[in-house]
Amino acid sequence: MRRLFTVLIAIFLFSSVEAQPELDALYKKLENAKTDEEKCDLLNEIALFTINIDPDQSLNYAKQAKDLSGKINYKKGLGFAYYNFGNVNYYLDEYEVGIKNLNEARKYFEEINDVEGLGYVSNTTGEIRTLEGKYEDALSALFEGLDFFEKL
């Protein structure tokens, strides 16, 4: 058991160290962002990148993206902010809250016909429904996601 714990710690530390240069590059881009839309996109990208490293930090970046996107009426930014909320909820095993956030993201992506965003939402919805044991709903969502991604 002790050996397993040591291996898991080593894997976590290695993945965090390996991810740091990419995360630093995103922070640098955020500092140099010229438009609010670019800032929103980078905040969302950082939120997505940090979900497995620090879910609280991820929520913070997603909230910043949501607030700024709302201020400038940037629907794609709002969609991805809610998508990130849903992903954090999924990661924290808060499935129903995650589904609510994913459904909110879906509304924004449908409004702007963002096929890629809809694919991501459908895929994550399918993953959550699988973990809940709702296999018919999961398959439906996953095939819907596949349909969206095939349109790209």
Secondary structure, 3 states (H helix, E strand, C coil): CHHHHHHHHHHHHHHHHHHHHHHHHHHHHHHCCCCHHHHHHHHHHHHHHHCCCCHHHHHHHHHHHHHHHHHHCCHHHHHHHHHHHHHHHHHCCCHHHHHHHHHHHHHHHHHCCCHHHHHHHHHHHHHHHHHCCCHHHHHHHHHHHHHHHHCC
